[in-house]
Amino acid sequence: MDLDDFLRREIDLGSFAGASYAVGTSGGLEREGALGRAVSVPLRIAATTDTIYDCASITKPLITGMLVLQAVAEGTIALDDEYRGFTYRELLTHTSGLRAWLPLYAYDDYLEAIETHGRAAPRGEQVIYSDLNFVLLYHALQEIFGNYVRVARERILDPLSLHDARFHPSALMRPRIAATEWGQRFERVLRSRVERDVEELHRQPACAHGELRQSLMWGETNDGNSFHAGGTCGNAGLFATARDVFRIAQAFARGELVLPALVEEATRPHAEDRGLGWQLAGPGLSLRSYGHMGFTGTSVWVDGDRIMVLLTNRIHPCAAPIAMHRIRSEFHRRCI
């Protein structure tokens, strides 16, 4: 069974509506493809290699982490400098002790909410994968460079001639964009779990920045904290094709965006399976591999000289339990 047959089988099983992929090496793209549907309801739109996906958490290493590493390379900050009580290294490696998630949009001020309700464990003692770390890095980057979206465009997307990759896609681009969930149902479940630990949440509105979404999320950031912050707050928000994601990962691996020595530093173990913004030892890959995954069904991994990107809309039209670890592992096996 070849790569397309494998993905087609997963589509037929209902694992996701559609998928686009890009595979190659630091030398260049070798293969790309697309199967299934980018949108299943209320319209049916086929996925293509030009389909743009909500990249979700792979925004963390591809954009936010990259900008932090550039600031380090330029001497503007050091990894062990502190921002709001945490070092950049702690934030990048998820060792800050901050809880995994908070509905920050239930509060008027994201930073104040993190300061007051975000701590779950002592600093530096364990890895707790947390969106809050990258929300803090987003605010740090705003103070260092200015507007985050503008700087991401100027420092990463434009130098690589990525004209499709963007934040805040316009409504005119919607026919090219893969849809995600119908309403913020999954985050309502998350909130109910967090309320057990954060009693004050019971007294907060569902959203202090507008209304929770009830309709199809299509061409807007699925992540609630990023959406209600205007489209991104560093933990999510990038929209891109598989080809775009491949190019950013390739540029990073080749030392085009940060110096090779910093690439090495960012992709070595700093705490358990965490590098600087990157996760290590991917599904079905070697211990030296690095990459990241996103809630919407996205992933990018680098193993040796191989670069593998799989973008799916696995939460369209609803976020059901899917064995994405198994799927990614098998996808990688067929790409090596």
N, C-alpha and C positions, 0 to 999 in steps of 0.2 A: 504493500500500500504506500503510494507516494504521498508527499506533503499535502497536495490538494485533495486527494482522496480521504486522507485523515481528517482534514478540517471539514470537508463536506459531510463526513460521517457524524462529526460532532454537531454540525448544524442540524442534520436530520434527527439526531437524538434530542435536540432542544437545548443544548448547552449554551448556544448563543445564536442570535439571528443572522449575524454576518461577521466577517473577519477580513482584514487586510494584513499583509505581512511584507517584510523586506529583510533579506538575508545577504550577507557578504562578508568582506574582510576590511581591514583598515585600508586596503588598496582600492576598494570600490564595491558597489552594489552588484551582486551576482544574480539575484532572483527576487522578483516581487510578484504578488498576486492578490486576488480578492475573490471572495465567494459569499453567497448568501445575500442578505438584505441589510442595508444601512438603516432603513426604516421599515417596520412591519405594520404599524398602526399609527395613525389612521390611514396612511398611504402606504404603498409598497414601492420602495426605491432600492434598486440593486446596489450592493457595495462594489466599488471599483478601487483601483490603485490610487485614484485621486480623492477618495472619500476622506473627509477630515473627521477626526475623532476627538472627543473630550478626553484628554490624556490623564486627567485626575492626578494621582500622586507621583507619576513619573515627572511631573513638573518640578518636584523637589530637587532631584539631582541635576536634571537637564537645564534648569533655569536658576532657581534660588541658590542651590548649592554651588553652581558654576559661578555665579556672581560673587558669592562669598569667597570662593577660592581666588577669583581675580583680585578682590580687595586685599587678600592675604599676599598674593604675588606682588602687588604694587606697594606693599608696606603700609597700606592705610590702616589695617588692623593686623593683629596676630591671633593665632588660633586660641591662645589662652588668655586673650583679653576678655573682659566681661561686658555683657549687655544685659541690663536689667537683672543682675544677680546670677547670670549663668555665663560660662565661657562659650565661645563660638564652637569649640570642640565638643562640649557637652550637648549643645543644640544640634549639631550636625550628626552626632553619633547616638542621639536619643538617650543620653545618660543624664539628663537634667533632673529627672525625678518628676517631671510634669505628667499629669494623667493623660491617658491615651486620647481623650476627646472631650470637648465641652461644646454645647450649642452656644457659641459666642454671640450669635445673632439674637439671643434672648436678652442680651445686655446692651446698654447704650455704648459702652466703651470696651473694645476687645482686650486691650492691654490691662485695664483695671480688672476685668474678669479673670484673666490669667493670673495676675498677681494675687487676687483674693481667693480664688477657688481652684487654681490649677495644680497646686502641689499635691503629689500622691506619695512620694518617697524621698528619702534624702538624696542630695546630689551625688552623682558619680558612683552609685552603688550597684545599679542594675540598668539594663536596657528596657525601656518602656517606649515602644514605638508610638509617637505622639505627633499629631498634626500641630499641636500648640508650639512645638519647637520651631517649626517652619513659619508659623505666624509671627513669632518673635523675630526670626531672621528677616522676614519681609519688612517689618518695621525698622529693623536695623539698617537694611539696605536703602530704605527710603531716606534715612538720615545720612547715610554715607554718600549715595550717588544722586539722590533726588527720585523722581517718579520711576517706580519699579518697572512698569510696562514699557516706558520709553527707553529705559536703560537696557532692558532685555532685548528690545528691538535693535538698539545701536550696538550693543556689545556681543550679541550672539546671533540673532536671526538675520540681520542685514549683512554682516560679514560673510555669512554662509549662503547668501542669496536665497533664503527661504521665504518665498512670497506668500505661501499658503499658511505657514505656521503663524499663530497670532493669539493674542488675548482679545476678548470682546469681539467675536466675529459679527459682522453685520447681518441683518435679516435677509439681505440679498444672497448670502452664502448658504442659507439653510438647506437648499436642495442638495448640496454637497456634503452636509454634515450628518453623521450617524446620531440617531436619537438615543436617549437614555431612559430614565424612569418616568413613570406617570405619577407625579407628585412626590413629596418628601416623606414617603411612607417609612422607608428604612430608618431615616433619622429620627422619626417619632419613636420608634422602638429603642434606638440608642438613647434618646433623652430619658425615657422611662427607666432605663437601667442606671443612668448617671444620677437620677434624682434620689436613688437610694443612698448615695454617698454625699451628695450636695443638697442638703435640705432646703437651702435658700432658693434653689431652682423652682420649687413648688410655687413660689410667690412671683416668679418672673413671667412675663407674657410669652406666648409661643414665639413671637418674633418682635424685637424692638426696632426693626429696620424694614417694616412693611409687613406683608402677609406671607405665611408659609404657602408654598406653591401646591396647587391641586391638579394642575394639568400636565401635559407632556412636556418634559424638559428636552428641548430640541434647539440646539444652537446657543444654549446658555449653560453655564457651569453647573454640573450636577451637585457638587459639594456645596452644602448650605452656607458654611462660614465664608467661603470665597464668593459665592453668589451675592449674599447679602452685604458683603463688603464692597460690591461694585464689580465683581467678576473674578477677582483673585485676591488672596492675602498670603501668597507664597507657598501654600501647601497644595494648590491645584489651580486650574484656570487656563493652562495651555491647551490650545486646539491645534492639531497637526495631522498630516498624513503619515503613514508608516515610513515613507521615503524621507520625510523631514526628520522624524525621530532617529532614523538610521544615520542621517547626515550629522546630526548633533553628536550622537554617540561616537561616530567615526572621528569627528573633529576633536573631541575630547581625548580619545584613545591615541590620536596622532600628535597630541600636544599643540594643536592649533589654537585652542581657547585658553589653556593654561600650560605652563612649562611642564615638560615630561617628568621632572623631579616631583612636581606637585601632583601629577597624575598618579605616580607611584605611591606617594604619601596618602592620597585620597582613597586608594583602592587596596590598602593593606588593612589587616584587622586592628581596630582601635579598641573595640569592646564587643566581645562575642562575635556576632556575624555582621558587624557594622563598620564601614569605612566612614569617610567624611561625606555624608549625604547619600552614599551608596550602600546597598545591601550586598553581602558577599555570599559566595557558594550557592548559586541559583539552582532551581529545580532541574535535576538530571545533569548538572554541570560540575566542573571541577571546583576544588576549594579556592582556587585563585580567580574564579569568575566574579564579576560584579555587575550589578544592574539594579532594577527596581520594578515594582508592580503597582498598578492602579486599580482602585475599586471598580471602575467602569469596565474592566476587563482588558486593560492595557499592560504591556510589559516590554522592557528592553534589557537585553543581557549581552555582555561581552565575555568571551571565554578564550583566552589566548588571542589569536588574531581573528576569531569569528565574532561577528556582530549579528544578533538575532532580535528582530522586532515583531511582535504579534499584537495587533490592536483588534479588539472585539467590542461589541456592544452587549455584553453578557447580562446587563441589567435592564435591557429593553424587552418588553415594556415594564417589567417589574424585577426587583432584586431577589431572585430565588437562590437557594444554596446550589452552587455549581462546583464541581471538582476541578477548579482551575489549576491547582498545583499539578495534578495528574496530566491535564491537558498541556500545560506549559512544559512539563518534563518530556512528554512525548514529542511535542513540537521541537524542542531543542535537540532531542536525539536524532530527529530526521534532518536537522540542519547542520549537524557537526560533520 
